[in-house]
């Protein structure tokens, strides 16, 4: 027989909130409630990793085009395209942390986990725009570890 947890998640959750509010701890569905709490925390960590990865991708692309390639066309396009994504990523990160301060102590670890994905995406996206006669970017095109601190990346007016 299916439990309410499996058939009507919203109703189950509402019921669990009511039981907690009424201090009816002996009636709680502890196994599923613990799983739900763990999933909720992991979902927030995943969101933060995704936002940081996107921020890192765009900062790496900006850095590469403006300092390595010294691409004047990219420098002109930079404010129009990447600034929006960098701004939105910073905004999403700040909002997520404001709503979930428990993530703050985990930021350095989450940043460390986010960097490889951001680096991989930056390589892939940059290679889309590199002419065929030029060498493609690879894993050695960017540092092994994030070259910027979290505070630096989150500074509103900072760009590499």
Secondary structure, DSSP 4 states (H G I P E B T S, - for coil): ---HHHH-HHHHHHHHHHHHHTT-GGGS-HHHHHHHHHHHHHHHHHHHHHHHHHHHHHHHHHHIIIIIS--HHHHHHHHHHHHHHHHHHHHHHHHHHHH-GGGGGGHHHHHHHHHHHHHHHHHHHHHTTS-TTSPPP-GGGS-SS-SS-HHHHH-TT---
